[in-house]
Amino acid sequence: MKKSKKIVISVISTVAVGIFAIGVYRFIKSPAYLKESVPKAVSIQSFNKMPEPIQAPETTKPVINTPVLRDVPKAKPKVVPKELNLAMTFYSQAPFVDWSEPWQNACEEASILLVANTYFNHNWTKEEFRDEILALVKWENKTFGDYKSTNAQQITKMLDEVYNLKSIIHTSPTFADVQKIIDNGHLIIMTFDGRKLGNPFFTNGGPDYHSLVIKGYKEGEKVITEDVGTQHGENYVYAWKTIENANHDYATPISNGAKMMIEVLPPSQK
């Protein structure tokens, strides 16, 4: 074989190895690779159906209830499924990828709107979702004097007064608490020190204060979220340890914020 041919083959081999190495590196380091599979989503409406009304018997005679003595078996404690994922339509806090204000600080608004859109079957378009964020920001400016960094109490106030949704604040939440709430068909809003979430899609390490929706969980103590802080936040999976460590209500500094989560009740359970 001529020397020139050997050089060409050597160069081609080196380039091929380099391309393969770059491909492997990108596969391992790519943020998309970090996204996990999730169980098939189930409709939230199947959990929150209103009970059928009980009709009175059509009779003019008095109804006498005769007690029957029998052994009543003790109710077994409800066992939550190993994994569960509630269906939602996802939009980020910057639905048209414009991260200027107010979108840069609209995570609380977007989280609230994702829940309202799901509970009420609004089926908002991306344009309608954008307009709802702007309307909520306007309401906050009028009510709170600002729309940035709303705390848990303010979030519950928005849920109640703007969208007529009641909520419960849970302090020092556990993974078992998340499982029970999701198993009831209820959605969760949580707030964080965004830098501690470690989401590779965040810029500059993540926001100082952040919120998202928890909509499901997986085995291995993992939660399924709709993380409105990134265009890639649909069905984003976090380890519960990460969620627990990053969880803080708004405070200055954020590390002083209490650990809590907001269980949002569906309209049928006011």
N, C-alpha and C positions, 0 to 999 in steps of 0.2 A: 504494500500500500504506500502511495506517495505521501511525503511529509505534509503537503498542503491539505490532502484529504483528512489526515489524522488531526490536523489543527482544526479543520471545520467540524469534524465529528466531536472533538473535545469541547469546542465552543458551544455546539448545539446541546451537548449533554449537560454542560454547566448551566446554560440558560434554562433547560427543562427542569433541572433540580431546583434552581432558584425560584421558578414559577410555582413548582409544587410546594416548596417551603413557605412561600408567601401565602399561597392558598390555604395551607394548613394553619398558619398563624392567624389569618383573617377569620377562618372558621372558628378557631378557639376564642379569639379576642372580640369577635363581632358581638355587639349588644344583642342582636337578634337571636344569637345562639343561646343567650341566657334565658330567653322566654320559654316557659314550660308549657307542656300540654295541660289541658284542663278537662274535667268531665263535661259531657254534653249538658248544655244549659236547659233548665226547665222553666216553664212559665210561672211567674210569680202569682198570677191570678188564680192558679190552681190551689194555692195555699190560703188565699184570703177571700173565699166565697162567703157571701152573707148566708146565714142559715135560713132555710125555708120556713115561712110562717106556719104555725100550727093552727088548724081550723077547729073550732068548737064542734062537738057532735050535734047533729041535727035531730034534737029530741026535746020534748017538753017535760019529760019525766026527769026527776032529779037523779043524778048519777052518784051512786054510792060506791066508794072505793073500799073494797074489802082487803085488808092487809093479808099478805101471804107470807108465812114464815118459811124462810129457806136460807141456806148458807150462801152468803154473798162472797164470791172470790175476791181477794185483795187485788187491787189494780197493780199491774206490773209497771215498774218505772219505764218511761219512754226511752228507747235507745236511739240516739241520733245516727243517721247513716254515716259511713266512713268518709264519704265525700259528697259535696253538694255544690251546685253552681246555678244561681238564679239568672234568668235571661234579662238582658238590658240592651238598649241601644247606646252606643258609646260616641261621645263627642268630647274633645279636649277643651280646656279652658280658652284655647285660641283656635276656634273651629276652622278658621281660614288661615292658620299658620302665621298670623300677625301677632308677634309677641311684645308689641308696644303696649302702653297702658290704654284701657284698663285690663287688657288680657293678661299681662304679666302677673297681676295680683288677683285674678278672678277664679282661683281654685275653689274657694268656699262656695261661691255662687254657682260654679259649674257642677260641683258635687251635689248641691241642693237640687239643681235643675235635673240632673240625671235621675234622682230619686223621684221627683214629681212627675217627670215624663213617663217613668215606668209605672208608678202607682195609678196614675190617671189615664193611661193609654193615650196620651196626647199625640204621639207619633210625630213629634216636631221634626221639621226638616233642619238642615244645618243652618239655613238662614233664620229660621224661627228660633232656633237655639241661641244664635248670636244675639237676636233682638231681645230675648228673655234675659240674657246676661246684662245687656245694657239697661233694661228696665229695672232689674234688681239692683244694679249699681246706683241708679238714680234714687231708688227708694232708700238705700243705705245712706247715701249722702244726706238725704232729707231727715232721716230718722237718727242716724248715729253721728252724722257730721263727717263721715269718711267711709270708704268701702274696703280699705286695705286691712288685712290681718284681723278679721272678726273672730272673736273667741267663741267657745262652745255655747255660752248663754245667748249670745247674739245670733248664732246659727239657729238655735231652737226658736228664737223669737221670729226669725225670718220664715222658718218652716211653718210656724203657727199662724202668723198674721198675714203673710203673703200667699201661702199655699194651703192653709187650713189643714196642716199635718201636725199631729201631736208627736212628741218624742220623749224619750227617757234618757237621762245622762247616767251612765254607769262609771263609777270610779274604780281605779285599779283593775281594769278588765283582764280576763284570762282567755286563753284559747277555748276553753270549755264554754265560756259565756258566748263567744262568737258562734260556736257550733249551735247552741240552743237558740239563739236569735235567728240565725239563718234558717234553721230547721223549722221555725215558725213562719217563714216566708217574709221576714222583716229585713230591711236593709240597714246598713250601718255607715255613718260618717265618722271619720276619725281625723284628728289633727296632729301635726308632727313638726319636729325639727327636721326639715327636708334634707339636710345634709347628711343625717344619719341613716337615711333610707338606702343610700348607696345605689340609686338607680343609674345605670350607665347612660341612659338617654338624657339625663339632666345636664344642663350646661353649668360650668363654674362650680361643680360640686353639689348643686341643688339649691333650692330656695331656703331662706332662713325659717320660713313658716309655710306649711303646706297642709292641704287636706285632700282626701280621696274617699271613694266609696268602697266598702267591703261587701262583696256579693256572694261569696262562697268560700269553701275551704277544701283542702286535700289532706290525705294521709301524710304523716310526718310533720304535723303541726305547721301547715302552710295555709295561707289565706289567698283567695282570688280577689283581685281588686279591679276597679275601673280607675286607673290613675290618670286624672285629668291633666297632670303636669307634663305630659308628653303625647305626641301623636301616636306613639306605640303603646299607650297605656291600657288598651282593651285586654281584659282577662290577664292582667299582669300579676304574677305570683310572687309573693314575698314570704320568707320564713317568718313565723310568728315571733321568734326571738328578735328579728330585725324590727318588726312592727312595734313590739313591746318596748324595745330600747329607744326607738325614735319618737314614741308617742308623748306629746306634750300639748297642753292647751296653750293659748297665746299668753306670753309673759315676757318681761324684759329683765334678765336675759331669758331666752326661750327654755333653757335648761331648768328654770324655776317653775315652768308650767306644770300643772297637775296632770296625771295620767288618767285619761277618761275617754269614753267613746259615746256616741249618740246613736241610740236605737230609734229609728224612725218608724212609727206605727202606720200601717196602711189606713186609708180613709174609712174602712169598715170598722176600725177599732179605736175610735176617738175616746 
